């Protein structure tokens, strides 16, 4: 998987955490819009890799969640 599509988790009211593989290079517009209780993102790559992901607009809930880097799950 290289992309999380637009509105993929939009308004997912029960989403508290998600695991994202290091193969993801883009997160489209509004993929996590309205996921107000999203607290933790487990990311398989490094913080440097995370900074390279193209994160589209209206993903505020994703950007305020705690990111756990190098997650091996």
Secondary structure as UniProt FT lines:
FT   STRAND          3..4
FT   TURN            6..11
FT   TURN            13..14
FT   STRAND          17..20
FT   TURN            22..23
FT   STRAND          26..27
FT   TURN            29..34
FT   TURN            36..37
FT   STRAND          40..43
FT   HELIX           47..51
FT   STRAND          54..55
FT   HELIX           60..64
FT   STRAND          66..68
//
